[in-house]
Amino acid sequence: MNGASREALAAARERFDALTDNTAVDATKLADELAAVTALLDREVSLRRVLTDPAQPGEAKAELAARVLGGQVGGETIDLVSGLVRARWSRSRDLVDSLEELASAADLVAAERAGTLDDVEDELFRFGRIVSSSSELRGALTDRRATVSAKSGLVGELLGGRADQRTERLVIRLVTHPRGRSLEAGLDELSKLAAARRDRTVAVVTSAVPLSDRQKQRLGDALGKLYGRKMHLNLDVDPEVLGGISVRIGDEVINGTIADRLEEATRRMAG
Protein backbone atom coordinates (compact mmCIF):
# COMPACT_ATOMS: atom_id res chain seq x y z
CA MET A 1 0.00 0.00 0.00
CA ASN A 2 1.06 3.58 -0.51
CA GLY A 3 -0.22 7.11 -0.22
CA ALA A 4 -3.75 7.50 1.09
CA SER A 5 -4.22 3.78 1.71
CA ARG A 6 -1.17 3.55 3.95
CA GLU A 7 -2.41 6.46 6.06
CA ALA A 8 -5.91 4.97 6.24
CA LEU A 9 -4.58 1.60 7.40
CA ALA A 10 -2.33 3.23 10.02
CA ALA A 11 -5.34 5.08 11.45
CA ALA A 12 -7.41 1.87 11.40
CA ARG A 13 -4.70 0.02 13.31
CA GLU A 14 -4.74 2.70 16.00
CA ARG A 15 -8.52 2.45 16.36
CA PHE A 16 -8.28 -1.35 16.44
CA ASP A 17 -5.61 -1.28 19.16
CA ALA A 18 -7.65 1.16 21.24
CA LEU A 19 -10.71 -1.09 20.90
CA THR A 20 -8.96 -4.36 21.70
CA ASP A 21 -7.10 -2.89 24.68
CA ASN A 22 -10.48 -3.29 26.34
CA THR A 23 -10.52 -6.93 27.43
CA ALA A 24 -14.31 -6.85 27.55
CA VAL A 25 -14.28 -6.89 23.74
CA ASP A 26 -14.62 -10.45 22.43
CA ALA A 27 -11.62 -10.68 20.10
CA THR A 28 -12.67 -13.99 18.55
CA LYS A 29 -16.12 -12.66 17.71
CA LEU A 30 -14.55 -9.51 16.30
CA ALA A 31 -12.27 -11.65 14.11
CA ASP A 32 -15.22 -13.62 12.75
CA GLU A 33 -17.23 -10.49 11.99
CA LEU A 34 -14.36 -8.66 10.31
CA ALA A 35 -13.65 -11.77 8.23
CA ALA A 36 -17.32 -11.86 7.18
CA VAL A 37 -17.16 -8.21 6.09
CA THR A 38 -13.94 -8.94 4.21
CA ALA A 39 -15.64 -11.75 2.31
CA LEU A 40 -18.67 -9.56 1.56
CA LEU A 41 -16.65 -6.68 0.11
CA ASP A 42 -14.32 -9.02 -1.75
CA ARG A 43 -17.37 -10.56 -3.41
CA GLU A 44 -19.48 -7.40 -3.93
CA VAL A 45 -17.23 -5.28 -6.12
CA SER A 46 -19.83 -2.56 -6.77
CA LEU A 47 -20.42 -2.04 -3.03
CA ARG A 48 -16.69 -1.90 -2.42
CA ARG A 49 -16.27 0.76 -5.08
CA VAL A 50 -19.05 2.89 -3.62
CA LEU A 51 -17.51 2.64 -0.14
CA THR A 52 -14.11 3.77 -1.45
CA ASP A 53 -15.33 6.40 -3.92
CA PRO A 54 -13.37 9.60 -3.12
CA ALA A 55 -16.18 11.68 -4.64
CA GLN A 56 -18.62 10.52 -1.95
CA PRO A 57 -18.67 12.18 1.51
CA GLY A 58 -17.09 10.04 4.19
CA GLU A 59 -20.10 10.26 6.49
CA ALA A 60 -22.44 9.11 3.72
CA LYS A 61 -20.24 6.06 3.11
CA ALA A 62 -20.15 5.29 6.84
CA GLU A 63 -23.94 5.47 7.01
CA LEU A 64 -24.23 3.12 4.02
CA ALA A 65 -21.88 0.62 5.66
CA ALA A 66 -23.89 0.76 8.87
CA ARG A 67 -27.15 0.11 6.97
CA VAL A 68 -25.67 -2.83 5.08
CA LEU A 69 -24.09 -4.42 8.15
CA GLY A 70 -26.72 -3.53 10.72
CA GLY A 71 -28.14 -6.61 12.42
CA GLN A 72 -25.40 -8.82 10.97
CA VAL A 73 -22.38 -7.75 13.04
CA GLY A 74 -21.83 -6.05 16.38
CA GLY A 75 -21.37 -2.38 17.14
CA GLU A 76 -17.58 -2.63 17.52
CA THR A 77 -17.24 -4.07 14.02
CA ILE A 78 -19.55 -1.44 12.52
CA ASP A 79 -17.54 1.30 14.21
CA LEU A 80 -14.28 -0.06 12.79
CA VAL A 81 -15.71 -0.47 9.30
CA SER A 82 -17.27 2.99 9.43
CA GLY A 83 -13.90 4.50 10.30
CA LEU A 84 -12.30 2.63 7.41
CA VAL A 85 -14.79 3.78 4.79
CA ARG A 86 -14.61 7.40 5.95
CA ALA A 87 -10.94 7.38 4.98
CA ARG A 88 -9.51 7.85 1.49
CA TRP A 89 -8.07 4.82 -0.32
CA SER A 90 -5.68 4.65 -3.27
CA ARG A 91 -7.35 1.44 -4.49
CA SER A 92 -10.66 -0.11 -3.51
CA ARG A 93 -8.92 -3.46 -2.95
CA ASP A 94 -6.78 -1.87 -0.21
CA LEU A 95 -9.88 -1.51 1.95
CA VAL A 96 -10.52 -5.26 1.78
CA ASP A 97 -6.87 -6.08 2.45
CA SER A 98 -6.99 -3.86 5.53
CA LEU A 99 -10.16 -5.50 6.83
CA GLU A 100 -8.57 -8.91 6.37
CA GLU A 101 -5.49 -7.80 8.30
CA LEU A 102 -7.64 -6.56 11.18
CA ALA A 103 -9.56 -9.86 11.23
CA SER A 104 -6.28 -11.77 11.56
CA ALA A 105 -5.02 -9.30 14.16
CA ALA A 106 -8.15 -9.91 16.24
CA ASP A 107 -7.38 -13.64 16.35
CA LEU A 108 -3.83 -12.78 17.38
CA VAL A 109 -5.18 -10.56 20.16
CA ALA A 110 -7.15 -13.59 21.38
CA ALA A 111 -3.95 -15.65 21.33
CA GLU A 112 -2.08 -12.90 23.18
CA ARG A 113 -4.72 -12.82 25.90
CA ALA A 114 -4.49 -16.60 26.21
CA GLY A 115 -0.70 -16.42 26.48
CA THR A 116 -0.17 -18.47 23.30
CA LEU A 117 0.94 -15.82 20.80
CA ASP A 118 4.48 -17.24 20.64
CA ASP A 119 3.06 -20.69 19.95
CA VAL A 120 0.89 -19.33 17.13
CA GLU A 121 3.90 -17.62 15.54
CA ASP A 122 5.95 -20.80 15.63
CA GLU A 123 3.08 -22.98 14.41
CA LEU A 124 2.40 -20.72 11.43
CA PHE A 125 6.07 -20.86 10.49
CA ARG A 126 6.31 -24.63 10.85
CA PHE A 127 3.12 -25.16 8.87
CA GLY A 128 4.54 -22.98 6.11
CA ARG A 129 7.64 -25.17 5.99
CA ILE A 130 5.51 -28.33 5.80
CA VAL A 131 3.51 -26.86 2.91
CA SER A 132 6.67 -25.83 1.07
CA SER A 133 8.11 -29.34 1.35
CA SER A 134 4.98 -31.19 0.21
CA SER A 135 3.61 -30.45 -3.24
CA GLU A 136 0.81 -32.96 -2.62
CA LEU A 137 -0.38 -31.15 0.50
CA ARG A 138 -0.04 -27.76 -1.14
CA GLY A 139 -2.07 -29.02 -4.09
CA ALA A 140 -4.85 -30.30 -1.84
CA LEU A 141 -5.06 -27.04 0.10
CA THR A 142 -5.05 -24.83 -3.01
CA ASP A 143 -7.25 -26.96 -5.27
CA ARG A 144 -9.92 -24.64 -6.66
CA ARG A 145 -12.26 -27.58 -7.17
CA ALA A 146 -12.20 -28.51 -3.48
CA THR A 147 -15.06 -27.25 -1.33
CA VAL A 148 -14.63 -24.94 1.65
CA SER A 149 -15.69 -27.76 3.98
CA ALA A 150 -13.17 -30.16 2.43
CA LYS A 151 -10.30 -27.71 2.88
CA SER A 152 -11.41 -26.83 6.40
CA GLY A 153 -11.62 -30.52 7.24
CA LEU A 154 -8.13 -31.18 5.93
CA VAL A 155 -6.67 -28.36 8.01
CA GLY A 156 -8.56 -29.73 11.01
CA GLU A 157 -7.02 -33.15 10.46
CA LEU A 158 -3.54 -31.62 10.22
CA LEU A 159 -3.72 -29.13 13.08
CA GLY A 160 -6.67 -30.14 15.27
CA GLY A 161 -5.40 -30.99 18.74
CA ARG A 162 -1.79 -30.37 17.63
CA ALA A 163 -1.81 -26.59 17.34
CA ASP A 164 -3.38 -23.63 19.05
CA GLN A 165 -6.99 -23.08 18.00
CA ARG A 166 -6.12 -19.57 16.77
CA THR A 167 -3.51 -21.05 14.44
CA GLU A 168 -6.11 -23.42 13.03
CA ARG A 169 -8.60 -20.57 12.55
CA LEU A 170 -6.05 -18.42 10.72
CA VAL A 171 -4.95 -21.22 8.42
CA ILE A 172 -8.52 -22.26 7.61
CA ARG A 173 -9.42 -18.69 6.72
CA LEU A 174 -6.37 -18.45 4.49
CA VAL A 175 -6.91 -21.69 2.56
CA THR A 176 -10.65 -21.13 2.12
CA HIS A 177 -10.32 -17.46 1.10
CA PRO A 178 -6.84 -17.03 -0.43
CA ARG A 179 -7.89 -13.90 -2.36
CA GLY A 180 -5.36 -14.45 -5.10
CA ARG A 181 -2.32 -15.08 -2.89
CA SER A 182 -0.14 -18.14 -2.82
CA LEU A 183 -0.50 -20.22 0.33
CA GLU A 184 3.15 -19.63 1.23
CA ALA A 185 2.80 -15.86 0.85
CA GLY A 186 -0.32 -15.84 3.00
CA LEU A 187 1.36 -17.82 5.77
CA ASP A 188 4.37 -15.51 5.63
CA GLU A 189 2.09 -12.47 5.99
CA LEU A 190 0.40 -14.02 9.01
CA SER A 191 3.74 -14.80 10.62
CA LYS A 192 4.89 -11.21 10.16
CA LEU A 193 1.62 -9.90 11.55
CA ALA A 194 2.04 -12.06 14.64
CA ALA A 195 5.57 -10.75 15.12
CA ALA A 196 4.42 -7.16 14.70
CA ARG A 197 1.80 -7.77 17.37
CA ARG A 198 4.67 -8.06 19.83
CA ASP A 199 6.67 -5.29 18.13
CA ARG A 200 9.22 -7.77 16.90
CA THR A 201 10.84 -8.54 13.58
CA VAL A 202 10.94 -12.10 12.23
CA ALA A 203 14.33 -13.53 11.33
CA VAL A 204 14.23 -16.83 9.44
CA VAL A 205 17.33 -18.76 10.51
CA THR A 206 18.50 -21.79 8.55
CA SER A 207 21.23 -23.99 10.00
CA ALA A 208 22.68 -27.42 9.26
CA VAL A 209 21.81 -28.69 12.76
CA PRO A 210 19.42 -27.42 15.45
CA LEU A 211 20.77 -24.48 17.45
CA SER A 212 21.16 -24.77 21.20
CA ASP A 213 19.18 -22.49 23.50
CA ARG A 214 22.34 -20.50 24.21
CA GLN A 215 23.09 -20.11 20.50
CA LYS A 216 19.53 -18.94 19.84
CA GLN A 217 19.76 -16.42 22.68
CA ARG A 218 23.11 -15.05 21.47
CA LEU A 219 21.94 -14.82 17.87
CA GLY A 220 18.70 -13.10 18.86
CA ASP A 221 20.60 -10.60 21.01
CA ALA A 222 23.12 -9.88 18.24
CA LEU A 223 20.44 -9.34 15.60
CA GLY A 224 18.45 -7.20 18.02
CA LYS A 225 21.44 -4.91 18.53
CA LEU A 226 22.16 -4.82 14.80
CA TYR A 227 18.60 -3.86 13.82
CA GLY A 228 17.67 -1.89 16.92
CA ARG A 229 14.54 -3.89 17.72
CA LYS A 230 13.53 -7.17 19.29
CA MET A 231 13.84 -10.22 17.07
CA HIS A 232 11.81 -13.40 16.89
CA LEU A 233 13.71 -16.33 15.41
CA ASN A 234 11.94 -18.80 13.14
CA LEU A 235 14.29 -21.77 13.00
CA ASP A 236 14.70 -24.15 10.06
CA VAL A 237 17.16 -27.02 9.64
CA ASP A 238 18.69 -27.81 6.25
CA PRO A 239 21.57 -30.35 6.13
CA GLU A 240 22.67 -28.90 2.78
CA VAL A 241 23.79 -25.73 4.56
CA LEU A 242 26.92 -27.72 5.56
CA GLY A 243 27.53 -25.65 8.69
CA GLY A 244 27.12 -22.08 9.83
CA ILE A 245 23.83 -20.27 9.46
CA SER A 246 21.81 -18.23 7.01
CA VAL A 247 19.53 -15.46 8.28
CA ARG A 248 16.73 -13.84 6.23
CA ILE A 249 15.06 -10.70 7.53
CA GLY A 250 12.50 -9.48 5.02
CA ASP A 251 14.31 -9.19 1.70
CA GLU A 252 17.76 -9.07 3.31
CA VAL A 253 19.85 -12.21 3.63
CA ILE A 254 22.85 -12.53 5.93
CA ASN A 255 24.79 -15.59 4.84
CA GLY A 256 27.37 -17.24 7.05
CA THR A 257 27.27 -20.79 5.74
CA ILE A 258 30.19 -22.96 4.77
CA ALA A 259 28.50 -23.74 1.47
CA ASP A 260 28.39 -20.06 0.55
CA ARG A 261 32.00 -19.50 1.60
CA LEU A 262 33.09 -22.44 -0.57
CA GLU A 263 31.13 -21.07 -3.51
CA GLU A 264 32.72 -17.64 -3.05
CA ALA A 265 36.21 -19.18 -2.88
CA THR A 266 35.51 -21.13 -6.08
CA ARG A 267 34.42 -17.98 -7.86
CA ARG A 268 37.59 -16.18 -6.79
CA MET A 269 39.79 -19.04 -7.97
CA ALA A 270 37.97 -19.15 -11.32
CA GLY A 271 38.38 -15.39 -11.71
C-alpha positions in Angstrom: 0.0 0.0 0.0 1.1 3.6 -0.5 -0.2 7.1 -0.2 -3.7 7.5 1.1 -4.2 3.8 1.7 -1.2 3.6 3.9 -2.4 6.5 6.1 -5.9 5.0 6.2 -4.6 1.6 7.4 -2.3 3.2 10.0 -5.3 5.1 11.5 -7.4 1.9 11.4 -4.7 0.0 13.3 -4.7 2.7 16.0 -8.5 2.4 16.4 -8.3 -1.3 16.4 -5.6 -1.3 19.2 -7.7 1.2 21.2 -10.7 -1.1 20.9 -9.0 -4.4 21.7 -7.1 -2.9 24.7 -10.5 -3.3 26.3 -10.5 -6.9 27.4 -14.3 -6.9 27.5 -14.3 -6.9 23.7 -14.6 -10.5 22.4 -11.6 -10.7 20.1 -12.7 -14.0 18.6 -16.1 -12.7 17.7 -14.5 -9.5 16.3 -12.3 -11.6 14.1 -15.2 -13.6 12.7 -17.2 -10.5 12.0 -14.4 -8.7 10.3 -13.7 -11.8 8.2 -17.3 -11.9 7.2 -17.2 -8.2 6.1 -13.9 -8.9 4.2 -15.6 -11.8 2.3 -18.7 -9.6 1.6 -16.6 -6.7 0.1 -14.3 -9.0 -1.7 -17.4 -10.6 -3.4 -19.5 -7.4 -3.9 -17.2 -5.3 -6.1 -19.8 -2.6 -6.8 -20.4 -2.0 -3.0 -16.7 -1.9 -2.4 -16.3 0.8 -5.1 -19.0 2.9 -3.6 -17.5 2.6 -0.1 -14.1 3.8 -1.5 -15.3 6.4 -3.9 -13.4 9.6 -3.1 -16.2 11.7 -4.6 -18.6 10.5 -1.9 -18.7 12.2 1.5 -17.1 10.0 4.2 -20.1 10.3 6.5 -22.4 9.1 3.7 -20.2 6.1 3.1 -20.1 5.3 6.8 -23.9 5.5 7.0 -24.2 3.1 4.0 -21.9 0.6 5.7 -23.9 0.8 8.9 -27.1 0.1 7.0 -25.7 -2.8 5.1 -24.1 -4.4 8.1 -26.7 -3.5 10.7 -28.1 -6.6 12.4 -25.4 -8.8 11.0 -22.4 -7.8 13.0 -21.8 -6.1 16.4 -21.4 -2.4 17.1 -17.6 -2.6 17.5 -17.2 -4.1 14.0 -19.6 -1.4 12.5 -17.5 1.3 14.2 -14.3 -0.1 12.8 -15.7 -0.5 9.3 -17.3 3.0 9.4 -13.9 4.5 10.3 -12.3 2.6 7.4 -14.8 3.8 4.8 -14.6 7.4 6.0 -10.9 7.4 5.0 -9.5 7.9 1.5 -8.1 4.8 -0.3 -5.7 4.7 -3.3 -7.3 1.4 -4.5 -10.7 -0.1 -3.5 -8.9 -3.5 -2.9 -6.8 -1.9 -0.2 -9.9 -1.5 2.0 -10.5 -5.3 1.8 -6.9 -6.1 2.4 -7.0 -3.9 5.5 -10.2 -5.5 6.8 -8.6 -8.9 6.4 -5.5 -7.8 8.3 -7.6 -6.6 11.2 -9.6 -9.9 11.2 -6.3 -11.8 11.6 -5.0 -9.3 14.2 -8.1 -9.9 16.2 -7.4 -13.6 16.3 -3.8 -12.8 17.4 -5.2 -10.6 20.2 -7.2 -13.6 21.4 -4.0 -15.7 21.3 -2.1 -12.9 23.2 -4.7 -12.8 25.9 -4.5 -16.6 26.2 -0.7 -16.4 26.5 -0.2 -18.5 23.3 0.9 -15.8 20.8 4.5 -17.2 20.6 3.1 -20.7 19.9 0.9 -19.3 17.1 3.9 -17.6 15.5 6.0 -20.8 15.6 3.1 -23.0 14.4 2.4 -20.7 11.4 6.1 -20.9 10.5 6.3 -24.6 10.9 3.1 -25.2 8.9 4.5 -23.0 6.1 7.6 -25.2 6.0 5.5 -28.3 5.8 3.5 -26.9 2.9 6.7 -25.8 1.1 8.1 -29.3 1.4 5.0 -31.2 0.2 3.6 -30.5 -3.2 0.8 -33.0 -2.6 -0.4 -31.2 0.5 0.0 -27.8 -1.1 -2.1 -29.0 -4.1 -4.8 -30.3 -1.8 -5.1 -27.0 0.1 -5.1 -24.8 -3.0 -7.3 -27.0 -5.3 -9.9 -24.6 -6.7 -12.3 -27.6 -7.2 -12.2 -28.5 -3.5 -15.1 -27.2 -1.3 -14.6 -24.9 1.6 -15.7 -27.8 4.0 -13.2 -30.2 2.4 -10.3 -27.7 2.9 -11.4 -26.8 6.4 -11.6 -30.5 7.2 -8.1 -31.2 5.9 -6.7 -28.4 8.0 -8.6 -29.7 11.0 -7.0 -33.2 10.5 -3.5 -31.6 10.2 -3.7 -29.1 13.1 -6.7 -30.1 15.3 -5.4 -31.0 18.7 -1.8 -30.4 17.6 -1.8 -26.6 17.3 -3.4 -23.6 19.1 -7.0 -23.1 18.0 -6.1 -19.6 16.8 -3.5 -21.1 14.4 -6.1 -23.4 13.0 -8.6 -20.6 12.5 -6.1 -18.4 10.7 -5.0 -21.2 8.4 -8.5 -22.3 7.6 -9.4 -18.7 6.7 -6.4 -18.4 4.5 -6.9 -21.7 2.6 -10.7 -21.1 2.1 -10.3 -17.5 1.1 -6.8 -17.0 -0.4 -7.9 -13.9 -2.4 -5.4 -14.4 -5.1 -2.3 -15.1 -2.9 -0.1 -18.1 -2.8 -0.5 -20.2 0.3 3.1 -19.6 1.2 2.8 -15.9 0.8 -0.3 -15.8 3.0 1.4 -17.8 5.8 4.4 -15.5 5.6 2.1 -12.5 6.0 0.4 -14.0 9.0 3.7 -14.8 10.6 4.9 -11.2 10.2 1.6 -9.9 11.5 2.0 -12.1 14.6 5.6 -10.7 15.1 4.4 -7.2 14.7 1.8 -7.8 17.4 4.7 -8.1 19.8 6.7 -5.3 18.1 9.2 -7.8 16.9 10.8 -8.5 13.6 10.9 -12.1 12.2 14.3 -13.5 11.3 14.2 -16.8 9.4 17.3 -18.8 10.5 18.5 -21.8 8.5 21.2 -24.0 10.0 22.7 -27.4 9.3 21.8 -28.7 12.8 19.4 -27.4 15.4 20.8 -24.5 17.4 21.2 -24.8 21.2 19.2 -22.5 23.5 22.3 -20.5 24.2 23.1 -20.1 20.5 19.5 -18.9 19.8 19.8 -16.4 22.7 23.1 -15.1 21.5 21.9 -14.8 17.9 18.7 -13.1 18.9 20.6 -10.6 21.0 23.1 -9.9 18.2 20.4 -9.3 15.6 18.4 -7.2 18.0 21.4 -4.9 18.5 22.2 -4.8 14.8 18.6 -3.9 13.8 17.7 -1.9 16.9 14.5 -3.9 17.7 13.5 -7.2 19.3 13.8 -10.2 17.1 11.8 -13.4 16.9 13.7 -16.3 15.4 11.9 -18.8 13.1 14.3 -21.8 13.0 14.7 -24.2 10.1 17.2 -27.0 9.6 18.7 -27.8 6.2 21.6 -30.3 6.1 22.7 -28.9 2.8 23.8 -25.7 4.6 26.9 -27.7 5.6 27.5 -25.7 8.7 27.1 -22.1 9.8 23.8 -20.3 9.5 21.8 -18.2 7.0 19.5 -15.5 8.3 16.7 -13.8 6.2 15.1 -10.7 7.5 12.5 -9.5 5.0 14.3 -9.2 1.7 17.8 -9.1 3.3 19.9 -12.2 3.6 22.9 -12.5 5.9 24.8 -15.6 4.8 27.4 -17.2 7.1 27.3 -20.8 5.7 30.2 -23.0 4.8 28.5 -23.7 1.5 28.4 -20.1 0.5 32.0 -19.5 1.6 33.1 -22.4 -0.6 31.1 -21.1 -3.5 32.7 -17.6 -3.1 36.2 -19.2 -2.9 35.5 -21.1 -6.1 34.4 -18.0 -7.9 37.6 -16.2 -6.8 39.8 -19.0 -8.0 38.0 -19.1 -11.3 38.4 -15.4 -11.7 
